[in-house]
Amino acid sequence: MAAPRRTGAVTDRAVIQYVDPVSYLKNAAALSLVYVVISQGIGYAFRAAGRFATQAAFPLLPTAGSALQIGISLIATLVGVTLLVFIFNIVARWTNGFPIRFREQANWTAATRELSRVNPVSALLVGLLTGAIGGLLLGALMAALMTVVARFAGGSTAMSGIPIAAIMLLGVPLWCAVWTGLLSAVLSLVYNLLAPAWGGVRFETAAQ
């Protein structure tokens, strides 16, 4: 169904056909640990500063958990990233690869390559945009659910109206954008430290 891939070409497009699970998982595990440490650290900071009052005003702040909860969170994150790489490889096999584009043309050949560095500024911008879009969808869903709950509760205005809609549709996307953007930038910096030390994520590509 898809056209045959050339072994080499001057092109601005390529396809990622396979991600090495071992190289991916060792980096993903380290980044997952950093993510859990950062989120839990912020959660404990909010607890020390009176988290419960702050959490009531804005419900998406990181929360501090017990040692068991932290362990479960780390395991769940690791399971998630493990499933992600295997699902990606299965889908890439079915679709002949995941297409990527470059700003400029380059001589791209079919080979196994290694991601040695991630630009923190690019990671920040992508994280900001992704978080804003996801936060807008989440905020709209939360506002709709709270409106429905308020109506079934007898039309209470405490859970509906312009103020709560403004928080859901403006505050949630803003918070998600900032959180996702800063987190993406920090994790990219950590990856840039780890990749030269023990190898980055390896993947197989072909010119498109």
TORKOL-4160 file (C-alpha; in steps of 0.2 Angstrom, whole numbers, padded with zeros to 4 digits, m for minus):
208
<pt num="1" X="0000" Y="0000" Z="0000"/>
<pt num="2" X="0014" Y="0012" Z="0004"/>
<pt num="3" X="0028" Y="0016" Z="m0008"/>
<pt num="4" X="0045" Y="0007" Z="m0005"/>
<pt num="5" X="0057" Y="0017" Z="0005"/>
<pt num="6" X="0074" Y="0022" Z="m0003"/>
<pt num="7" X="0090" Y="0018" Z="0007"/>
<pt num="8" X="0096" Y="0035" Z="0005"/>
<pt num="9" X="0090" Y="0052" Z="m0001"/>
<pt num="10" X="0092" Y="0071" Z="0000"/>
<pt num="11" X="0075" Y="0074" Z="0009"/>
<pt num="12" X="0066" Y="0084" Z="0022"/>
<pt num="13" X="0056" Y="0069" Z="0028"/>
<pt num="14" X="0060" Y="0052" Z="0036"/>
<pt num="15" X="0051" Y="0039" Z="0045"/>
<pt num="16" X="0055" Y="0031" Z="0062"/>
<pt num="17" X="0051" Y="0012" Z="0060"/>
<pt num="18" X="0057" Y="0005" Z="0076"/>
<pt num="19" X="0063" Y="0011" Z="0094"/>
<pt num="20" X="0075" Y="0001" Z="0103"/>
<pt num="21" X="0066" Y="m0004" Z="0119"/>
<pt num="22" X="0081" Y="m0006" Z="0130"/>
<pt num="23" X="0089" Y="0011" Z="0126"/>
<pt num="24" X="0071" Y="0019" Z="0128"/>
<pt num="25" X="0067" Y="0011" Z="0144"/>
<pt num="26" X="0083" Y="0015" Z="0153"/>
<pt num="27" X="0081" Y="0033" Z="0149"/>
<pt num="28" X="0062" Y="0033" Z="0152"/>
<pt num="29" X="0065" Y="0025" Z="0169"/>
<pt num="30" X="0077" Y="0039" Z="0174"/>
<pt num="31" X="0066" Y="0053" Z="0168"/>
<pt num="32" X="0051" Y="0045" Z="0176"/>
<pt num="33" X="0060" Y="0045" Z="0193"/>
<pt num="34" X="0064" Y="0063" Z="0190"/>
<pt num="35" X="0046" Y="0067" Z="0186"/>
<pt num="36" X="0040" Y="0058" Z="0202"/>
<pt num="37" X="0053" Y="0067" Z="0213"/>
<pt num="38" X="0048" Y="0084" Z="0206"/>
<pt num="39" X="0030" Y="0082" Z="0207"/>
<pt num="40" X="0031" Y="0075" Z="0225"/>
<pt num="41" X="0043" Y="0088" Z="0230"/>
<pt num="42" X="0031" Y="0102" Z="0224"/>
<pt num="43" X="0017" Y="0093" Z="0233"/>
<pt num="44" X="0026" Y="0093" Z="0250"/>
<pt num="45" X="0030" Y="0111" Z="0247"/>
<pt num="46" X="0012" Y="0115" Z="0245"/>
<pt num="47" X="0007" Y="0105" Z="0260"/>
<pt num="48" X="0020" Y="0114" Z="0271"/>
<pt num="49" X="0012" Y="0131" Z="0264"/>
<pt num="50" X="m0005" Y="0126" Z="0268"/>
<pt num="51" X="m0010" Y="0115" Z="0253"/>
<pt num="52" X="m0028" Y="0111" Z="0258"/>
<pt num="53" X="m0033" Y="0129" Z="0256"/>
<pt num="54" X="m0023" Y="0131" Z="0240"/>
<pt num="55" X="m0030" Y="0115" Z="0233"/>
<pt num="56" X="m0048" Y="0120" Z="0236"/>
<pt num="57" X="m0045" Y="0136" Z="0226"/>
<pt num="58" X="m0036" Y="0127" Z="0212"/>
<pt num="59" X="m0038" Y="0108" Z="0211"/>
<pt num="60" X="m0024" Y="0103" Z="0199"/>
<pt num="61" X="m0009" Y="0106" Z="0210"/>
<pt num="62" X="0003" Y="0092" Z="0213"/>
<pt num="63" X="m0001" Y="0082" Z="0229"/>
<pt num="64" X="0011" Y="0074" Z="0242"/>
<pt num="65" X="0009" Y="0056" Z="0245"/>
<pt num="66" X="0015" Y="0042" Z="0257"/>
<pt num="67" X="0029" Y="0031" Z="0253"/>
<pt num="68" X="0017" Y="0018" Z="0246"/>
<pt num="69" X="0008" Y="0030" Z="0235"/>
<pt num="70" X="0025" Y="0037" Z="0228"/>
<pt num="71" X="0030" Y="0019" Z="0224"/>
<pt num="72" X="0014" Y="0015" Z="0216"/>
<pt num="73" X="0015" Y="0032" Z="0206"/>
<pt num="74" X="0033" Y="0027" Z="0200"/>
<pt num="75" X="0028" Y="0009" Z="0195"/>
<pt num="76" X="0012" Y="0016" Z="0186"/>
<pt num="77" X="0023" Y="0028" Z="0176"/>
<pt num="78" X="0036" Y="0015" Z="0172"/>
<pt num="79" X="0022" Y="0003" Z="0166"/>
<pt num="80" X="0015" Y="0017" Z="0155"/>
<pt num="81" X="0031" Y="0021" Z="0146"/>
<pt num="82" X="0034" Y="0003" Z="0144"/>
<pt num="83" X="0018" Y="0000" Z="0135"/>
<pt num="84" X="0021" Y="0016" Z="0125"/>
<pt num="85" X="0036" Y="0010" Z="0117"/>
<pt num="86" X="0029" Y="m0007" Z="0113"/>
<pt num="87" X="0013" Y="0000" Z="0106"/>
<pt num="88" X="0023" Y="0012" Z="0095"/>
<pt num="89" X="0033" Y="m0002" Z="0088"/>
<pt num="90" X="0018" Y="m0012" Z="0084"/>
<pt num="91" X="0009" Y="0003" Z="0076"/>
<pt num="92" X="0025" Y="0008" Z="0066"/>
<pt num="93" X="0026" Y="m0010" Z="0059"/>
<pt num="94" X="0008" Y="m0009" Z="0053"/>
<pt num="95" X="0010" Y="0009" Z="0046"/>
<pt num="96" X="0027" Y="0007" Z="0039"/>
<pt num="97" X="0034" Y="0020" Z="0051"/>
<pt num="98" X="0031" Y="0036" Z="0060"/>
<pt num="99" X="0034" Y="0051" Z="0048"/>
<pt num="100" X="0045" Y="0066" Z="0054"/>
<pt num="101" X="0050" Y="0082" Z="0045"/>
<pt num="102" X="0065" Y="0093" Z="0045"/>
<pt num="103" X="0067" Y="0112" Z="0043"/>
<pt num="104" X="0080" Y="0109" Z="0029"/>
<pt num="105" X="0084" Y="0095" Z="0017"/>
<pt num="106" X="0098" Y="0083" Z="0022"/>
<pt num="107" X="0106" Y="0067" Z="0016"/>
<pt num="108" X="0096" Y="0054" Z="0026"/>
<pt num="109" X="0100" Y="0036" Z="0024"/>
<pt num="110" X="0092" Y="0021" Z="0032"/>
<pt num="111" X="0101" Y="0017" Z="0048"/>
<pt num="112" X="0100" Y="0015" Z="0067"/>
<pt num="113" X="0102" Y="0032" Z="0075"/>
<pt num="114" X="0103" Y="0038" Z="0092"/>
<pt num="115" X="0095" Y="0053" Z="0100"/>
<pt num="116" X="0109" Y="0062" Z="0109"/>
<pt num="117" X="0102" Y="0078" Z="0113"/>
<pt num="118" X="0085" Y="0087" Z="0115"/>
<pt num="119" X="0084" Y="0106" Z="0113"/>
<pt num="120" X="0077" Y="0112" Z="0130"/>
<pt num="121" X="0069" Y="0128" Z="0121"/>
<pt num="122" X="0060" Y="0117" Z="0109"/>
<pt num="123" X="0054" Y="0105" Z="0123"/>
<pt num="124" X="0048" Y="0120" Z="0133"/>
<pt num="125" X="0038" Y="0127" Z="0118"/>
<pt num="126" X="0030" Y="0110" Z="0113"/>
<pt num="127" X="0026" Y="0107" Z="0132"/>
<pt num="128" X="0018" Y="0124" Z="0133"/>
<pt num="129" X="0007" Y="0121" Z="0118"/>
<pt num="130" X="0003" Y="0103" Z="0122"/>
<pt num="131" X="m0002" Y="0108" Z="0140"/>
<pt num="132" X="m0013" Y="0122" Z="0135"/>
<pt num="133" X="m0023" Y="0111" Z="0122"/>
<pt num="134" X="m0025" Y="0097" Z="0135"/>
<pt num="135" X="m0029" Y="0109" Z="0149"/>
<pt num="136" X="m0042" Y="0118" Z="0138"/>
<pt num="137" X="m0050" Y="0101" Z="0134"/>
<pt num="138" X="m0049" Y="0096" Z="0153"/>
<pt num="139" X="m0056" Y="0113" Z="0159"/>
<pt num="140" X="m0071" Y="0112" Z="0147"/>
<pt num="141" X="m0075" Y="0094" Z="0153"/>
<pt num="142" X="m0073" Y="0099" Z="0171"/>
<pt num="143" X="m0084" Y="0115" Z="0168"/>
<pt num="144" X="m0098" Y="0104" Z="0159"/>
<pt num="145" X="m0098" Y="0091" Z="0173"/>
<pt num="146" X="m0098" Y="0104" Z="0187"/>
<pt num="147" X="m0113" Y="0113" Z="0178"/>
<pt num="148" X="m0122" Y="0096" Z="0177"/>
<pt num="149" X="m0119" Y="0092" Z="0195"/>
<pt num="150" X="m0125" Y="0110" Z="0200"/>
<pt num="151" X="m0141" Y="0108" Z="0191"/>
<pt num="152" X="m0145" Y="0091" Z="0198"/>
<pt num="153" X="m0141" Y="0098" Z="0216"/>
<pt num="154" X="m0155" Y="0111" Z="0214"/>
<pt num="155" X="m0147" Y="0124" Z="0204"/>
<pt num="156" X="m0133" Y="0129" Z="0216"/>
<pt num="157" X="m0123" Y="0143" Z="0210"/>
<pt num="158" X="m0107" Y="0138" Z="0220"/>
<pt num="159" X="m0103" Y="0125" Z="0207"/>
<pt num="160" X="m0107" Y="0135" Z="0191"/>
<pt num="161" X="m0108" Y="0152" Z="0184"/>
<pt num="162" X="m0095" Y="0164" Z="0176"/>
<pt num="163" X="m0082" Y="0163" Z="0190"/>
<pt num="164" X="m0080" Y="0144" Z="0189"/>
<pt num="165" X="m0081" Y="0144" Z="0170"/>
<pt num="166" X="m0067" Y="0157" Z="0170"/>
<pt num="167" X="m0056" Y="0146" Z="0181"/>
<pt num="168" X="m0059" Y="0130" Z="0171"/>
<pt num="169" X="m0057" Y="0138" Z="0154"/>
<pt num="170" X="m0043" Y="0150" Z="0158"/>
<pt num="171" X="m0035" Y="0145" Z="0174"/>
<pt num="172" X="m0033" Y="0126" Z="0170"/>
<pt num="173" X="m0026" Y="0128" Z="0152"/>
<pt num="174" X="m0013" Y="0141" Z="0159"/>
<pt num="175" X="m0008" Y="0130" Z="0174"/>
<pt num="176" X="m0007" Y="0114" Z="0162"/>
<pt num="177" X="0004" Y="0124" Z="0150"/>
<pt num="178" X="0016" Y="0131" Z="0163"/>
<pt num="179" X="0017" Y="0114" Z="0172"/>
<pt num="180" X="0020" Y="0104" Z="0156"/>
<pt num="181" X="0031" Y="0116" Z="0148"/>
<pt num="182" X="0043" Y="0118" Z="0163"/>
<pt num="183" X="0043" Y="0099" Z="0166"/>
<pt num="184" X="0047" Y="0096" Z="0148"/>
<pt num="185" X="0062" Y="0108" Z="0148"/>
<pt num="186" X="0068" Y="0101" Z="0164"/>
<pt num="187" X="0067" Y="0083" Z="0158"/>
<pt num="188" X="0076" Y="0087" Z="0142"/>
<pt num="189" X="0090" Y="0094" Z="0152"/>
<pt num="190" X="0091" Y="0078" Z="0162"/>
<pt num="191" X="0091" Y="0068" Z="0146"/>
<pt num="192" X="0105" Y="0078" Z="0139"/>
<pt num="193" X="0115" Y="0074" Z="0154"/>
<pt num="194" X="0111" Y="0055" Z="0154"/>
<pt num="195" X="0112" Y="0052" Z="0135"/>
<pt num="196" X="0131" Y="0055" Z="0134"/>
<pt num="197" X="0134" Y="0045" Z="0149"/>
<pt num="198" X="0125" Y="0029" Z="0145"/>
<pt num="199" X="0118" Y="0031" Z="0128"/>
<pt num="200" X="0102" Y="0039" Z="0121"/>
<pt num="201" X="0087" Y="0032" Z="0114"/>
<pt num="202" X="0091" Y="0022" Z="0098"/>
<pt num="203" X="0079" Y="0020" Z="0083"/>
<pt num="204" X="0079" Y="0014" Z="0066"/>
<pt num="205" X="0074" Y="0026" Z="0052"/>
<pt num="206" X="0072" Y="0027" Z="0033"/>
<pt num="207" X="0071" Y="0041" Z="0020"/>
<pt num="208" X="0054" Y="0045" Z="0014"/>
